[in-house]
Amino acid sequence: MQALLVVERIVIESIGRKNNCLNAIALDTNLESGLLKNILRHLLDKNLLSYKAGEYFFNMENKQLWSRQKNSDKNIKEEINELLSSHVNYYFAQGKSEKVSLSLKKISLTSSEEKLLQAHLINLNSFVNNIEMDQKKRTNANKTYRQTVLFWGHSQYSKLVEETLAAV
């Protein structure tokens, strides 16, 4: 099965939040009606969704298949690649006029600085996880399309260069 596109994922996430009718999904995802109908039709054709009495549901007969597909490393990698690429393009198209940020630094770290950076990343991850847990408790969570996408991490420059060369 092919990886899910970001536009398919936002629809699936919306349905997972109990938005089952076309209008509720459209309001939650902010997708144009014609595009949304095409995405829903495609998800129905892939047997990921079922449709009954004007509402869309996960196809529970294929739950293991689509759950495994949605959460596989390959598909998560594709989602991250698509979101990162979109974010870079959006950032440079919008500049600093929008509430969008992007930073990349190439620096040398001492052993103690690397440990401190790792501690900050652990704290950031904990902070984000706590927000996510609190959000699950709220009944009136924000619309799916209003969610903020965050990226963070670090790698050794030479390893990224090696990965780029291996892909060529």
C-alpha positions as a Markdown table, in Angstrom:
| # | Residue | x | y | z |
|---|---|---|---|---|
| 1 | Met | 0.0 | 0.0 | 0.0 |
| 2 | Gln | 1.2 | 3.5 | -0.8 |
| 3 | Ala | 2.2 | 6.0 | 1.8 |
| 4 | Leu | -0.5 | 8.4 | 2.9 |
| 5 | Leu | -0.1 | 11.9 | 1.6 |
| 6 | Val | -0.3 | 14.8 | 4.1 |
| 7 | Val | -3.8 | 15.8 | 2.7 |
| 8 | Glu | -5.0 | 12.2 | 3.3 |
| 9 | Arg | -3.5 | 12.2 | 6.8 |
| 10 | Ile | -5.3 | 15.5 | 7.8 |
| 11 | Val | -8.6 | 13.9 | 6.7 |
| 12 | Ile | -7.9 | 10.7 | 8.6 |
| 13 | Glu | -6.9 | 12.7 | 11.7 |
| 14 | Ser | -10.1 | 14.7 | 11.5 |
| 15 | Ile | -12.3 | 11.6 | 11.2 |
| 16 | Gly | -10.3 | 10.2 | 14.2 |
| 17 | Arg | -11.5 | 13.3 | 16.1 |
| 18 | Lys | -15.1 | 12.3 | 15.5 |
| 19 | Asn | -15.7 | 14.6 | 12.5 |
| 20 | Asn | -17.7 | 12.2 | 10.3 |
| 21 | Cys | -19.8 | 14.2 | 8.0 |
| 22 | Leu | -18.5 | 16.1 | 5.0 |
| 23 | Asn | -19.2 | 19.6 | 6.4 |
| 24 | Ala | -17.5 | 18.8 | 9.8 |
| 25 | Ile | -14.5 | 17.4 | 8.1 |
| 26 | Ala | -14.3 | 20.4 | 5.8 |
| 27 | Leu | -14.5 | 22.8 | 8.7 |
| 28 | Asp | -11.9 | 20.9 | 10.7 |
| 29 | Thr | -9.4 | 20.5 | 7.9 |
| 30 | Asn | -10.0 | 23.8 | 6.0 |
| 31 | Leu | -9.9 | 21.8 | 2.7 |
| 32 | Glu | -11.9 | 23.0 | -0.2 |
| 33 | Ser | -15.0 | 20.9 | -0.8 |
| 34 | Gly | -14.1 | 19.5 | -4.2 |
| 35 | Leu | -10.6 | 18.5 | -3.1 |
| 36 | Leu | -12.0 | 17.0 | 0.1 |
| 37 | Lys | -14.6 | 14.9 | -1.8 |
| 38 | Asn | -11.8 | 13.6 | -4.0 |
| 39 | Ile | -9.6 | 12.7 | -1.0 |
| 40 | Leu | -12.5 | 10.9 | 0.7 |
| 41 | Arg | -13.3 | 9.0 | -2.5 |
| 42 | His | -9.7 | 8.0 | -2.8 |
| 43 | Leu | -9.7 | 6.8 | 0.9 |
| 44 | Leu | -12.9 | 4.9 | 0.3 |
| 45 | Asp | -11.3 | 3.2 | -2.8 |
| 46 | Lys | -8.3 | 2.2 | -0.7 |
| 47 | Asn | -10.7 | 0.6 | 1.8 |
| 48 | Leu | -9.4 | 2.8 | 4.6 |
| 49 | Leu | -12.8 | 4.4 | 5.1 |
| 50 | Ser | -16.5 | 3.3 | 5.0 |
| 51 | Tyr | -19.4 | 5.6 | 4.2 |
| 52 | Lys | -22.9 | 5.2 | 5.7 |
| 53 | Ala | -25.9 | 7.6 | 6.0 |
| 54 | Gly | -23.8 | 10.6 | 5.1 |
| 55 | Glu | -21.0 | 9.9 | 7.5 |
| 56 | Tyr | -17.4 | 8.6 | 7.0 |
| 57 | Phe | -15.9 | 6.0 | 9.4 |
| 58 | Phe | -12.7 | 4.0 | 9.6 |
| 59 | Asn | -13.1 | 0.7 | 7.8 |
| 60 | Met | -12.8 | -1.6 | 10.8 |
| 61 | Glu | -12.5 | -4.7 | 8.6 |
| 62 | Asn | -9.1 | -3.3 | 7.4 |
| 63 | Lys | -8.1 | -1.8 | 10.8 |
| 64 | Gln | -4.8 | -3.8 | 11.1 |
| 65 | Leu | -3.9 | -3.0 | 7.5 |
| 66 | Trp | -4.4 | 0.8 | 7.6 |
| 67 | Ser | -3.2 | 1.1 | 11.2 |
| 68 | Arg | 0.0 | -0.6 | 10.2 |
| 69 | Gln | 0.3 | 1.4 | 7.0 |
| 70 | Lys | -0.4 | 4.7 | 8.8 |
| 71 | Asn | 2.2 | 4.1 | 11.5 |
| 72 | Ser | 4.9 | 2.3 | 9.6 |
| 73 | Asp | 8.4 | 3.8 | 9.7 |
| 74 | Lys | 8.3 | 4.2 | 5.9 |
| 75 | Asn | 5.1 | 6.2 | 6.0 |
| 76 | Ile | 6.1 | 8.3 | 8.9 |
| 77 | Lys | 9.4 | 9.1 | 7.1 |
| 78 | Glu | 7.3 | 10.1 | 4.0 |
| 79 | Glu | 5.1 | 12.4 | 6.1 |
| 80 | Ile | 8.1 | 14.0 | 7.8 |
| 81 | Asn | 9.8 | 14.5 | 4.4 |
| 82 | Glu | 6.6 | 16.0 | 2.9 |
| 83 | Leu | 6.0 | 18.3 | 5.9 |
| 84 | Leu | 9.7 | 19.5 | 6.1 |
| 85 | Ser | 9.7 | 20.2 | 2.4 |
| 86 | Ser | 6.4 | 22.1 | 2.6 |
| 87 | His | 7.6 | 24.0 | 5.6 |
| 88 | Val | 10.9 | 25.1 | 3.9 |
| 89 | Asn | 9.0 | 26.2 | 0.8 |
| 90 | Tyr | 6.3 | 28.0 | 2.8 |
| 91 | Tyr | 8.9 | 29.8 | 5.0 |
| 92 | Phe | 10.8 | 31.1 | 2.0 |
| 93 | Ala | 7.6 | 32.0 | 0.2 |
| 94 | Gln | 6.2 | 33.9 | 3.2 |
| 95 | Gly | 9.4 | 35.3 | 4.7 |
| 96 | Lys | 9.0 | 36.6 | 8.1 |
| 97 | Ser | 5.6 | 38.2 | 7.6 |
| 98 | Glu | 3.8 | 35.1 | 8.9 |
| 99 | Lys | 4.0 | 33.3 | 12.2 |
| 100 | Val | 6.4 | 30.8 | 10.7 |
| 101 | Ser | 9.9 | 30.1 | 11.8 |
| 102 | Leu | 12.8 | 28.1 | 10.5 |
| 103 | Ser | 16.3 | 27.9 | 11.9 |
| 104 | Leu | 19.3 | 25.8 | 11.0 |
| 105 | Lys | 22.7 | 26.2 | 12.5 |
| 106 | Lys | 26.0 | 24.3 | 11.8 |
| 107 | Ile | 28.0 | 24.5 | 15.0 |
| 108 | Ser | 30.8 | 22.6 | 16.7 |
| 109 | Leu | 29.8 | 21.4 | 20.2 |
| 110 | Thr | 32.0 | 20.3 | 23.1 |
| 111 | Ser | 31.0 | 17.2 | 24.9 |
| 112 | Ser | 29.4 | 19.2 | 27.7 |
| 113 | Glu | 27.5 | 21.4 | 25.2 |
| 114 | Glu | 26.2 | 18.4 | 23.4 |
| 115 | Lys | 24.9 | 16.9 | 26.7 |
| 116 | Leu | 23.3 | 20.3 | 27.5 |
| 117 | Leu | 21.6 | 20.4 | 24.1 |
| 118 | Gln | 20.4 | 16.9 | 24.6 |
| 119 | Ala | 18.9 | 17.9 | 28.0 |
| 120 | His | 17.1 | 20.8 | 26.3 |
| 121 | Leu | 15.7 | 18.6 | 23.6 |
| 122 | Ile | 14.4 | 16.1 | 26.3 |
| 123 | Asn | 12.8 | 19.1 | 28.1 |
| 124 | Leu | 11.2 | 20.3 | 24.8 |
| 125 | Asn | 9.9 | 16.8 | 24.1 |
| 126 | Ser | 8.4 | 16.5 | 27.6 |
| 127 | Phe | 6.8 | 20.0 | 27.2 |
| 128 | Val | 5.2 | 19.0 | 23.9 |
| 129 | Asn | 4.1 | 15.6 | 25.2 |
| 130 | Asn | 2.4 | 17.4 | 28.2 |
| 131 | Ile | 0.6 | 19.7 | 25.9 |
| 132 | Glu | -0.6 | 16.8 | 23.8 |
| 133 | Met | -1.8 | 14.9 | 26.9 |
| 134 | Asp | -3.7 | 18.1 | 28.1 |
| 135 | Gln | -5.2 | 18.5 | 24.7 |
| 136 | Lys | -6.6 | 15.0 | 24.7 |
| 137 | Lys | -8.5 | 15.8 | 27.9 |
| 138 | Arg | -10.1 | 18.9 | 26.4 |
| 139 | Thr | -13.5 | 18.3 | 24.7 |
| 140 | Asn | -13.3 | 21.4 | 22.5 |
| 141 | Ala | -9.9 | 21.0 | 21.0 |
| 142 | Asn | -8.8 | 23.3 | 18.2 |
| 143 | Lys | -9.5 | 22.4 | 14.6 |
| 144 | Thr | -7.0 | 20.0 | 13.0 |
| 145 | Tyr | -5.8 | 22.5 | 10.5 |
| 146 | Arg | -4.9 | 25.0 | 13.3 |
| 147 | Gln | -2.4 | 22.6 | 14.9 |
| 148 | Thr | 1.2 | 23.7 | 15.0 |
| 149 | Val | 3.8 | 21.6 | 13.4 |
| 150 | Leu | 7.1 | 21.5 | 15.3 |
| 151 | Phe | 10.5 | 20.1 | 14.1 |
| 152 | Trp | 13.6 | 19.6 | 16.2 |
| 153 | Gly | 16.6 | 17.4 | 16.3 |
| 154 | His | 20.3 | 17.3 | 15.5 |
| 155 | Ser | 22.8 | 15.3 | 13.5 |
| 156 | Gln | 26.4 | 15.3 | 12.7 |
| 157 | Tyr | 27.0 | 17.2 | 9.5 |
| 158 | Ser | 29.2 | 14.5 | 7.9 |
| 159 | Lys | 26.5 | 11.9 | 8.5 |
| 160 | Leu | 23.9 | 14.0 | 6.7 |
| 161 | Val | 26.4 | 14.5 | 3.8 |
| 162 | Glu | 27.0 | 10.7 | 3.7 |
| 163 | Glu | 23.2 | 10.1 | 3.6 |
| 164 | Thr | 22.8 | 12.6 | 0.7 |
| 165 | Leu | 25.6 | 10.9 | -1.2 |
| 166 | Ala | 24.1 | 7.5 | -0.6 |
| 167 | Ala | 20.7 | 8.7 | -2.0 |
| 168 | Val | 22.4 | 9.8 | -5.3 |
